[in-house]
Amino acid sequence: MSFGQSVPSRRALLAAAALLPLAGRPAEASAAAPESAQRYYDRAARLAGQDPVLRALVKALGPDLTMPTAKPLAPMRIFDDVAVLGTSFVQATALLTSRGVILIDAMGSPDDAEKIIIPGLRAVGADPAQIKYVVVAHGHDDHFGGAQLLADRYGARVLMSRADWDLVAAERPGNAPRRDLVIADGQKLTLGDTTVTFHHTPGHTPGTVSPIFPVRWKGRRHTAMLWGGTNPPAAIEGKRATLSSVLDFAATMRRAGVEVELNNHGGADHGLARIEELRADPTRTANPFIIGRARAQRFMKVMEVMLRGRIAQDQEAAGGQAPRRS
């Protein structure tokens, strides 16, 4: 197994582009009549059409989102080598490699690790003692809460971006796992037959990470991504950072040939319903998480347009001037 070196990011090149109007709209017209937030939201709805995955994303990125109540979620293998464990509110994703488990996120508490993650892995035929790495996609406690218990019990290494190690140390010092491995942008983690590539996608938090990795369905290999943090922060600077990350990651996905879309909050992308589709018919040939390359790009485009709408709404609320962080 290896923990590779970082590679340069394209985000700096895209940061300015993130604030430009959508392609095809003349710059002069945009300067004279800025797009309204509602026009962006309407455009996103048209892009989503009747696609339940994209419609769920529009709703999740809307300004009036209400977070769902957590309900039990039975553990489920959604690919030959990927299992989802958690609740209807937040999920951990287990990559079941030939040499052990890479766990992406660890839910909200040691109790969650004890009562949901550990028995959940056993239920899907995996040994929790084989958890080698716990990857924290972003530094909110509903994603890192069980990490230290898993590290203490099984010797798992905990990974997070430097910015979010700093975030949890400042904001959640009593609950945070002990600082361990740092995820650099573009870094690779190999365990057995699986290599995960990590990409910094700041916005939801300063150090949000979104991985790309191989999965298998009925023995056939596919390329998956897991978006690390969906709902943008209140500050307009955070929304702009999220938009830049979306543009950057969409290009990364295109180059990697991503055709599988995953999320650590399955309510944001129709993921919970897709899990139940698989549970209802485990012999089915089609996997609803394999959405194809074109639809994966459309997913990112819907996210882009919704974020542009959120930024426009902030500017409208400030009388046309972008509000600044206090």
C-alpha positions in Angstrom: 0.0 0.0 0.0 1.1 3.5 -0.6 0.3 7.1 0.4 1.5 9.1 -2.6 2.7 12.6 -3.2 0.5 15.6 -4.0 0.1 17.1 -7.4 -0.7 20.7 -8.3 -4.3 21.8 -8.4 -6.1 23.6 -11.3 -8.3 25.5 -8.9 -6.4 28.7 -9.1 -7.0 28.8 -12.8 -10.7 28.3 -12.3 -11.3 30.6 -9.4 -11.9 33.6 -11.7 -14.1 31.5 -14.0 -16.3 30.6 -11.1 -17.6 34.1 -10.9 -18.3 34.5 -14.6 -21.8 34.1 -16.1 -22.8 30.8 -17.7 -21.3 30.0 -21.1 -23.2 31.4 -24.0 -24.4 34.6 -22.3 -22.8 37.8 -23.7 -20.5 39.5 -21.2 -22.0 42.9 -22.1 -25.5 41.8 -21.4 -24.5 40.1 -18.2 -22.8 43.3 -17.0 -25.9 45.4 -17.8 -28.4 42.9 -16.4 -27.0 40.4 -13.9 -28.8 37.1 -13.7 -31.4 36.9 -10.9 -31.2 34.0 -8.4 -34.6 32.8 -9.5 -33.5 32.5 -13.2 -30.6 30.3 -12.1 -32.9 28.2 -10.0 -35.3 27.8 -12.9 -32.4 26.9 -15.2 -31.2 24.2 -12.8 -34.7 22.8 -12.6 -34.9 22.6 -16.4 -31.5 20.9 -16.5 -32.7 18.4 -13.9 -35.9 17.7 -15.9 -37.5 14.5 -14.5 -34.2 12.9 -13.4 -34.8 12.0 -9.7 -31.1 12.2 -8.9 -30.8 15.7 -10.3 -34.1 16.9 -8.9 -33.0 15.8 -5.4 -29.8 17.8 -5.9 -31.8 20.9 -6.8 -33.8 20.5 -3.6 -30.7 19.9 -1.5 -29.0 23.0 -2.8 -32.0 25.2 -2.4 -31.9 28.1 0.1 -34.8 26.7 2.2 -33.4 23.2 2.8 -34.6 21.5 6.0 -32.2 18.8 7.2 -34.0 15.4 7.6 -34.3 13.5 10.9 -32.0 10.5 11.3 -33.8 7.2 10.9 -32.2 3.7 10.9 -30.7 2.6 7.6 -30.0 -1.1 7.1 -26.4 -1.7 5.9 -26.2 -2.5 2.2 -23.6 -3.5 -0.4 -24.3 -1.1 -3.3 -21.4 -2.6 -5.3 -19.5 -5.8 -5.1 -16.9 -4.0 -3.1 -18.7 -1.0 -1.6 -21.0 -0.9 1.4 -23.1 1.9 2.9 -23.6 2.1 6.6 -25.4 4.8 8.6 -28.7 6.5 9.0 -31.1 8.3 6.7 -29.2 11.5 7.7 -25.6 10.6 7.2 -23.7 7.6 5.9 -20.2 6.1 6.0 -19.0 4.3 2.8 -16.8 1.2 3.1 -14.5 0.3 0.3 -13.9 -3.4 0.7 -10.4 -4.1 -0.8 -8.4 -7.3 -1.1 -6.2 -6.1 1.9 -8.8 -4.5 4.2 -11.3 -1.7 4.5 -11.0 2.0 3.6 -13.8 3.7 5.4 -14.9 7.1 4.1 -16.4 9.0 7.0 -17.2 7.7 10.5 -20.5 9.2 11.4 -21.2 11.4 14.5 -19.9 9.7 17.6 -18.1 6.7 19.2 -21.6 5.3 19.8 -22.3 5.5 16.1 -19.1 3.6 15.4 -20.0 1.0 18.0 -23.7 0.5 17.2 -23.8 1.2 13.4 -20.5 1.0 11.6 -19.0 -2.1 13.3 -22.1 -4.3 13.2 -22.9 -2.9 9.8 -19.7 -4.1 8.4 -20.3 -7.6 9.8 -23.8 -7.6 8.3 -22.3 -7.1 4.8 -19.7 -9.8 5.3 -16.7 -7.6 6.2 -14.5 -7.7 9.2 -14.4 -4.4 11.1 -10.9 -5.4 12.5 -9.7 -5.0 8.9 -10.5 -1.3 8.8 -7.1 0.1 7.8 -7.9 3.7 7.0 -10.7 6.1 8.0 -11.0 9.0 5.5 -12.8 12.1 6.9 -14.3 13.9 3.9 -14.8 17.1 5.8 -14.4 18.3 9.4 -17.9 18.3 10.7 -18.6 16.0 13.6 -21.2 14.0 11.8 -18.4 12.7 9.7 -15.5 12.3 12.1 -17.3 11.3 15.4 -16.5 7.6 15.3 -13.0 7.9 13.9 -11.0 7.7 17.1 -12.8 4.7 18.4 -12.0 2.8 15.2 -8.4 4.0 15.4 -8.0 2.9 19.0 -9.7 -0.5 18.6 -8.4 -1.6 15.2 -5.3 0.5 14.7 -6.9 2.3 11.7 -5.1 5.5 10.5 -7.3 8.6 10.2 -6.9 10.9 7.2 -8.1 14.5 6.8 -7.0 17.6 4.9 -4.7 19.9 6.8 -7.3 22.7 6.7 -9.9 20.5 8.3 -7.5 19.0 10.9 -7.1 22.7 11.9 -10.8 23.3 11.8 -11.7 20.4 14.1 -8.9 21.3 16.5 -10.3 24.9 16.7 -14.0 24.1 16.8 -14.4 20.6 18.2 -11.3 19.9 20.3 -13.2 17.6 22.7 -14.6 15.3 19.9 -11.9 15.4 17.3 -9.7 12.4 16.5 -6.0 12.8 17.2 -4.2 14.4 14.3 -2.9 11.7 12.1 -2.4 11.6 8.3 -2.8 14.7 6.1 -4.5 14.5 2.7 -2.9 16.5 0.0 -4.7 17.5 -3.2 -4.2 14.8 -5.8 -2.8 12.3 -3.3 -3.3 8.6 -3.8 -4.0 5.9 -1.3 -3.5 2.3 -2.4 -4.8 -0.7 -0.3 -4.7 -4.1 -2.0 -6.4 -3.8 -5.4 -7.9 -0.4 -4.8 -6.3 3.0 -5.4 -8.2 6.1 -4.2 -7.3 9.6 -5.5 -8.2 12.5 -3.2 -9.1 15.9 -4.5 -9.5 19.0 -2.4 -12.9 20.6 -3.0 -13.1 23.4 -0.4 -16.3 25.2 0.2 -18.5 23.2 2.5 -15.5 23.4 4.8 -12.1 24.9 4.1 -10.6 21.4 3.6 -13.4 19.3 2.1 -12.1 16.3 0.1 -13.8 14.4 -2.7 -12.3 11.0 -3.7 -12.3 9.2 -7.0 -11.9 5.4 -6.9 -12.7 2.1 -8.8 -15.8 0.0 -7.9 -17.1 -3.3 -9.3 -20.6 -4.3 -10.2 -21.3 -7.9 -11.2 -17.5 -8.2 -11.7 -17.2 -5.2 -14.0 -15.1 -2.2 -13.1 -16.5 1.3 -13.0 -15.1 4.7 -11.9 -16.8 6.4 -8.9 -16.7 9.7 -7.2 -18.0 10.7 -3.8 -18.8 14.4 -3.4 -17.4 15.3 0.1 -19.7 18.2 1.1 -22.9 19.4 -0.6 -24.6 22.2 1.2 -22.6 25.5 0.9 -21.8 27.7 3.9 -23.7 30.9 4.8 -20.9 33.2 3.8 -20.7 34.2 0.1 -17.0 33.6 0.1 -17.7 29.9 1.0 -20.2 29.7 -1.8 -17.7 31.1 -4.3 -15.1 28.6 -3.1 -17.7 25.7 -3.5 -18.5 26.9 -7.0 -14.8 27.0 -7.9 -14.4 23.4 -6.5 -17.4 22.2 -8.6 -15.9 23.6 -11.8 -12.5 22.1 -11.0 -13.9 18.7 -9.9 -16.2 18.4 -12.9 -13.1 18.7 -15.2 -11.3 16.1 -13.0 -14.2 13.7 -13.3 -14.3 14.1 -17.1 -10.6 13.2 -17.3 -11.0 10.3 -15.0 -14.1 8.9 -16.8 -16.3 9.0 -13.7 -19.7 7.3 -14.3 -20.7 6.5 -10.7 -22.0 9.3 -8.3 -22.0 8.9 -4.5 -22.6 11.2 -1.6 -22.2 11.0 2.1 -25.7 12.4 2.6 -27.9 10.2 0.6 -30.9 12.5 0.9 -29.0 15.0 -1.3 -28.8 12.9 -4.4 -31.7 10.4 -4.3 -29.1 8.0 -2.8 -31.3 6.6 -0.1 -34.0 5.7 -2.7 -31.4 4.1 -4.9 -30.1 1.9 -2.0 -33.7 0.7 -1.5 -34.0 -0.1 -5.2 -31.0 -2.4 -4.9 -32.3 -3.9 -1.7 -35.6 -4.7 -3.2 -34.1 -6.6 -6.1 -30.5 -7.8 -5.4 -30.5 -9.8 -8.6 -31.0 -6.7 -10.9 -28.5 -6.1 -13.6 -28.6 -2.3 -13.7 -27.1 -0.4 -10.8 -28.9 3.0 -10.2 -25.6 4.5 -8.9 -24.0 4.0 -12.3 -25.4 7.1 -14.0 -22.9 7.3 -16.9 -20.4 9.9 -17.8 -22.7 12.4 -19.5 -25.2 12.3 -16.6 -22.4 12.6 -14.0 -21.3 15.8 -15.8 -24.9 17.0 -15.8 -25.0 16.4 -12.1 -22.1 18.8 -11.6 -23.6 21.3 -14.0 -26.8 21.4 -11.9 -24.7 21.9 -8.8 -22.9 24.8 -10.6 -26.1 26.6 -11.6 -27.7 26.2 -8.2 -24.5 27.7 -6.6 -24.6 30.6 -9.0 -28.2 31.1 -7.9 -27.2 31.1 -4.2 -24.5 33.6 -4.8 -26.9 35.8 -6.8 -29.4 35.6 -4.0 -26.8 36.8 -1.5 -25.9 39.7 -3.8 -29.6 40.6 -4.2 -30.0 40.6 -0.4 -27.1 43.0 -0.1 -28.5 45.4 -2.7 -26.3 44.1 -5.4 -23.1 44.1 -3.4 -21.5 40.9 -2.2 -21.8 40.7 1.6 -18.5 40.3 3.4 -17.7 38.0 6.3 -17.9 39.9 9.6 
